[in-house]
Amino acid sequence: MNVKKIAIFASGSGTNAGNIARYFNDRDYAEISLILTNKPDAPVLQRAKNYNIASVVFDRHTFYETDEIINLLSNNNIHLVVLAGFLWLVPQNILRNFSQRIINIHPALLPKYGGKGMYGRRVHEAIIENGEKESGITIHWVNEEYDKGDIIFQATCRVMPSDTPESLAARVHELEYKHFPEVIDKLILDS
């Protein structure tokens, strides 16, 4: 059986990356082969080390003005690219080479509360401020605009009147941890 290789891009703590790595740790048909980050001090690098996954740190110049990342993904036979808390817009050359093979998770129900600058706490603050009754997660294909790619999956949770950005974030994280690996798994098995 051909093992499908997955690369994860993350900018921060890497809790989703770690959760995905744990999920695929014992699968024989798919593996997390690379974890890439744009921050040399990102805690996700320690998670990569914990799971014995190769990691790469890159800068803005490498990402936007060279083919180094495309070559790295291609040379490692990456089948699916997963953005898990990665905040840079993916450049055209990578989008072209990995068309319909890059997914992202967003901590809200798109198309609401998406776009440049809408990530993490900012999303939860805006949802509470606007009196929304529900929030959730959206997993979507990545295209040339922030959070505009076709939606693959959504899951919802209630927004409580007593919610703070932190308490809402905790419920949204639960949805991420439960559903993100499962959706990736389904995409791998269906491809």
C-alpha positions as CSV (number, residue, x, y, z in Angstrom):
1,M,0.0,0.0,0.0
2,N,1.2,3.5,-0.9
3,V,1.5,5.6,2.3
4,K,0.0,9.1,1.8
5,K,2.2,11.7,3.2
6,I,0.9,14.8,5.0
7,A,2.7,18.1,5.7
8,I,1.4,20.4,8.4
9,F,2.1,24.2,8.4
10,A,1.8,25.9,11.9
11,S,2.8,29.2,13.3
12,G,2.2,28.7,17.0
13,S,1.8,26.2,19.8
14,G,0.9,23.4,17.5
15,T,-1.9,21.8,19.6
16,N,-3.8,20.9,16.4
17,A,-0.6,19.6,14.8
18,G,0.2,17.5,17.8
19,N,-3.3,16.1,17.9
20,I,-3.2,15.3,14.2
21,A,0.3,13.6,14.6
22,R,-1.1,11.5,17.5
23,Y,-4.2,10.5,15.4
24,F,-2.0,9.3,12.5
25,N,0.7,7.8,14.6
26,D,-0.6,4.3,14.2
27,R,-2.1,4.5,10.7
28,D,-0.4,2.4,8.0
29,Y,-1.9,4.3,5.0
30,A,-0.9,7.8,6.0
31,E,1.7,9.7,8.0
32,I,2.7,13.1,9.0
33,S,6.0,13.5,7.2
34,L,6.8,17.2,7.7
35,I,5.9,20.0,10.1
36,L,6.8,23.5,8.7
37,T,6.7,26.8,10.6
38,N,7.6,30.4,9.9
39,K,8.6,31.0,13.6
40,P,12.0,29.6,14.8
41,D,10.7,29.6,18.4
42,A,7.3,28.1,17.8
43,P,6.3,25.4,20.3
44,V,5.1,23.2,17.4
45,L,8.8,22.4,16.7
46,Q,9.0,20.6,20.1
47,R,5.8,18.7,19.2
48,A,7.4,17.6,15.9
49,K,10.4,16.4,17.8
50,N,8.2,14.5,20.3
51,Y,6.6,12.6,17.4
52,N,9.9,12.2,15.5
53,I,8.6,14.2,12.6
54,A,11.0,16.2,10.4
55,S,10.6,20.0,10.9
56,V,11.5,23.0,8.8
57,V,11.7,26.6,9.7
58,F,11.4,29.1,6.8
59,D,11.2,32.9,6.4
60,R,9.1,35.2,4.3
61,H,11.6,35.4,1.5
62,T,11.9,31.6,1.1
63,F,8.1,31.2,1.2
64,Y,7.1,34.0,-1.2
65,E,10.1,34.5,-3.5
66,T,11.6,31.0,-4.1
67,D,10.5,27.5,-5.0
68,E,12.2,26.0,-1.9
69,I,9.0,25.1,-0.2
70,I,7.4,23.6,-3.3
71,N,10.6,21.5,-3.9
72,L,10.6,20.4,-0.3
73,L,7.0,19.3,-0.5
74,S,7.5,17.6,-3.9
75,N,10.7,15.9,-2.9
76,N,9.0,14.4,0.2
77,N,6.0,13.2,-2.0
78,I,3.5,15.2,0.1
79,H,0.0,14.3,-0.8
80,L,-1.9,16.7,1.4
81,V,-0.9,20.0,3.0
82,V,-2.7,20.9,6.2
83,L,-2.7,24.5,7.6
84,A,-3.2,24.3,11.4
85,G,-2.8,27.8,12.9
86,F,-0.7,29.0,10.0
87,L,-1.3,32.7,9.4
88,W,0.4,33.6,6.1
89,L,-1.5,33.6,2.8
90,V,-0.3,30.7,0.6
91,P,1.5,32.0,-2.5
92,Q,0.3,31.2,-6.0
93,N,3.2,28.9,-6.9
94,I,2.3,26.5,-4.0
95,L,-1.4,26.8,-4.7
96,R,-0.8,25.8,-8.4
97,N,1.4,22.9,-7.5
98,F,-0.9,21.6,-4.8
99,S,-4.3,22.5,-6.3
100,Q,-7.2,21.0,-4.2
101,R,-4.6,19.5,-1.9
102,I,-4.2,22.2,0.8
103,I,-6.8,22.6,3.6
104,N,-7.1,25.0,6.5
105,I,-9.1,25.1,9.7
106,H,-10.8,28.3,10.9
107,P,-12.3,28.9,14.4
108,A,-15.6,30.2,13.2
109,L,-18.5,29.3,10.8
110,L,-17.3,30.8,7.5
111,P,-18.1,32.9,5.5
112,K,-18.7,34.9,8.8
113,Y,-15.7,36.0,10.8
114,G,-13.0,35.2,8.2
115,G,-10.5,37.1,6.3
116,K,-7.2,38.8,6.9
117,G,-6.6,39.5,10.6
118,M,-9.4,37.2,11.8
119,Y,-7.7,34.5,13.8
120,G,-7.6,33.2,17.3
121,R,-8.9,35.5,20.1
122,R,-10.0,38.2,17.6
123,V,-12.5,35.8,16.1
124,H,-14.0,34.8,19.4
125,E,-14.2,38.4,20.6
126,A,-16.0,39.5,17.5
127,I,-18.5,36.6,17.8
128,I,-19.3,37.5,21.4
129,E,-19.5,41.2,20.6
130,N,-22.0,40.6,17.8
131,G,-24.3,38.5,20.0
132,E,-24.0,35.4,17.9
133,K,-25.9,32.4,19.2
134,E,-23.5,29.8,17.7
135,S,-19.9,29.4,16.6
136,G,-17.8,26.5,15.5
137,I,-15.2,25.4,13.1
138,T,-14.8,25.4,9.3
139,I,-12.4,23.2,7.4
140,H,-12.0,24.4,3.9
141,W,-9.8,24.2,0.8
142,V,-7.2,26.9,0.5
143,N,-7.2,29.4,-2.4
144,E,-5.7,32.8,-3.1
145,E,-7.8,34.6,-0.5
146,Y,-8.0,34.2,3.3
147,D,-10.8,31.8,4.3
148,K,-12.5,31.9,0.9
149,G,-11.9,28.4,-0.3
150,D,-14.8,25.9,-0.7
151,I,-16.0,24.5,2.6
152,I,-15.4,20.8,3.3
153,F,-16.8,20.5,6.8
154,Q,-18.4,22.6,9.6
155,A,-19.3,21.8,13.2
156,T,-21.1,24.1,15.6
157,C,-21.2,24.9,19.3
158,R,-23.4,27.3,21.3
159,V,-22.3,30.7,22.4
160,M,-23.3,31.1,26.0
161,P,-24.4,34.5,27.4
162,S,-21.6,34.2,30.0
163,D,-18.9,33.3,27.4
164,T,-15.5,35.0,27.4
165,P,-13.2,34.7,24.4
166,E,-11.3,32.1,26.4
167,S,-14.3,29.9,27.3
168,L,-15.6,30.1,23.7
169,A,-12.2,29.2,22.4
170,A,-12.0,26.2,24.7
171,R,-15.3,24.8,23.1
172,V,-14.1,25.6,19.6
173,H,-10.8,23.8,20.3
174,E,-12.7,20.7,21.4
175,L,-14.4,20.7,18.0
176,E,-11.0,21.1,16.3
177,Y,-9.4,18.3,18.2
178,K,-12.4,15.9,17.5
179,H,-13.1,16.7,13.8
180,F,-9.9,17.9,12.2
181,P,-8.0,14.6,12.2
182,E,-11.2,12.7,11.1
183,V,-11.8,15.1,8.1
184,I,-8.1,14.7,7.1
185,D,-8.4,11.0,7.4
186,K,-11.5,10.9,5.2
187,L,-9.8,13.1,2.6
188,I,-6.8,10.8,2.5
189,L,-9.0,7.7,2.2
190,D,-11.1,9.3,-0.6
191,S,-8.1,10.4,-2.6
